[in-house]
Amino acid sequence: MRQPLTGGQRGYLLATLTLANVVNFYDRTIPAVIVEPLKEEFGLTDTMVGVLGGSFTVVYAIAGVLLGRLADRVPRRYVMAAGLVVWSLFTGASGLVQGFLFLFLFRLGVGIGEASYGPASNALICDVYEPKRRSRAISIVSLGIPVGLLLAFLTVGVLVEATGTWRAPFVIAAVPGLLLAIAVLFVKEPPRGATDTVELHAQEQERHPYRAVLRIRTITWLMVAGIGLQIPTYGVATFVVPLLQRYFGLSIGPASIGAGAILGLAGIVGLLLGGRLADRASDRHPSGRLVVAAAGFAAAIPLTLAALLLGPGRAVAFVALFAIGWTGTQFLSAAASPAIADVTPPQLRATAIAVYFASFNLVGATIGPILVGALSDGLATPVDGLAADAVGLHRALLTVIPIGLAIAVLGAWRASRALPHDRDAMTKGVTPAA
C-alpha cells in the first residue's frame, strides 16, 4: 500500500463527501415532493411528471460516463467541486421559472452537475480505504442518499405550506451546495490504487476503456441488478407522496413525512446494516457482499407487496411495513462499488463505476417514473369511492415494484457467481470470460 491518508484526512474526506451527497439527493428530490402543486400550476399528467424525472436521469447517465472518464484523468476533487457549483445554480434557477419548459431544461442542468459526483467520489473512496473496509466507507457516504431524501421529504412540504409557494425550496437548497464546493477543494487525494493489496490489470484499458469494463461479467450483471432496482426506486421516489395523498388521503405535509420514513429512515438503516453485513460476508468469501445484496432484494419483495395490499385507510401500517421491506433494497449500494473495485484496476475505476451508474440511470431510473406515470394514467378507474388517479397510481406501483425487484435479485446473484473468476482475471492480467 502506498502513502495512505492520515486518520484526520480520511475523516475530513468522508464527512465532506457525505454532506455533498446529502445536498445531491436533497436537490434531486424536491420535484418529487411538489408533484401535486406542479400538476396544478402547469396542468401536468402523471406521464409528464414521469418524463420530468426520467429525462433528468437520461442526461445524468450520459454525462456521468463522460465525467467518470474525466475523473480517471484529473484530480477528482476538481470534478466534484465543479459539479456542485453547476447543480446548485440550476437548482436555484428552477425556483424562478415561469413555465414547464424552463423547469424541464433547468432540471437537465441539475442532472449534468450531479453526474460528476457519483463516479468520482466512489472511485476516490476505493483509493482511500483498503478492500476489507470499503463497503462500510461506501455505506457511510451513501448515507447522504437517504438523509438527503429524508430531509427533503421532511422540509420541502413544510416550506411549501409555510411560504405558500413551491418555488422556495429550490432557491434555499442552492446555498449549501455552493459552500460545499469550496470544502471539496480541500479534500486530500491519495495516489490512485494506494490501498490496493494486489496488483490489478486490465486489457487495453487505455485504448478501449469502455470495452474493457463491459467485458467484465460481474459488472454487466451488476448493471442488470441496478436496472432492476432503479425502476421501482425512481417510481417510488417520484410517486410515493402522491400515493399517500391520493390513495391514503393525507395532506402534503404528513405525506412527505411518510415518504421520508420510507425512503429516508429505511435507507439509513439499510445502508448501515448492509455495509456491515457486506464487509463481514466478503471476509468469508469474495462474493459474499453481493450475496447479501441479493438476499436483501429477495426479502423486500413480499414485504413491499404486503404493504401495497393494505387498504386505503391504513396509511401508518403501509409506511411501516413498506419501510421495513425497503431496507433490504439498500444493501446493493454498500456492495456494488467495492465489488467493482475488486475486479477493476485503479486507473479504470471511475470509468467502471460511471458505466455502472449510467446503465441503471439510463435504463432503470429513466423507465421507472415514466412507466409508473404511464401505467397510472392508463389504469386510472374509480373504484369503491376512490378517485381514478388514486386507483391508477396504486395499481401501477403494485405492478412495477415486484417485477423490478425480481430482476435485481437475478442480477445480484449472477454477479456474485461471476466475481471470483473476474477477480482472478484482473489479478493475473488475463482477459475476463465473456
Protein Blocks (a to p, Z undefined) as FASTA:
>chain_A
ZZiadfklmmmmmmmmmmmmmmmmmmmmmmmmmmmmmmmmnopafklmmmmmmmmmmmmm
mmmmmmmmmmmmmcfklmmmmmmmmmmmmmmmmmmccbfklmmmmmmmmmmmmmmmmmmm
mmmmmmmpcfklmmmmmmmmmmmmmmmmmmmmmmmmmmmmmnopaklmmmmmmmmmmmmm
mmmmmpccddehklpcbdcddehklmmmmlmmmmpmklmmmmmmmmmmmmmmmmmmmmmm
mmmmmmnopafklmmmmmmmmmmmmmmmmmmmmmmmmmmmmmmpmklmmmmmmmmmmmmm
mmmmmmmmpcfklmmlmmmmmmmmmmmmmmmmmmmmmmmmmmccfklmmmmmmmmmmmmm
mmmmmmmmmmmmmmmmmmgcceehiafklmmmmmmmmmmmmmmmmmmmmmmmmmmmmmmm
mmmmmmnopacdZZ
